């Protein structure tokens, strides 16, 4: 048996948009809503992370940015994580 379900009230326009998306992708409207909810949660996390970064003192933010640049410089070095 699948996960429990519920009814969500949306405007007719939103329902129609969701239906078009689901038909285009060949998935259920529920799958579209799952994807949109996951995207919204991820956007919130990124926004919170950016706010946290902005709230750091300038020296700590600079140190973080320098370390990030170091990691980005080696990200495409071709070495596997298991090497």
Secondary structure, 3 states (H helix, E strand, C coil): CCCCCCCCCCCHHHHHHHHHHHHHHCCCHHHHHHHHHHHHHHHHHHHHHHHHHHHCCHHHHHHHHHHHHHHHHHHCCCCCCCC
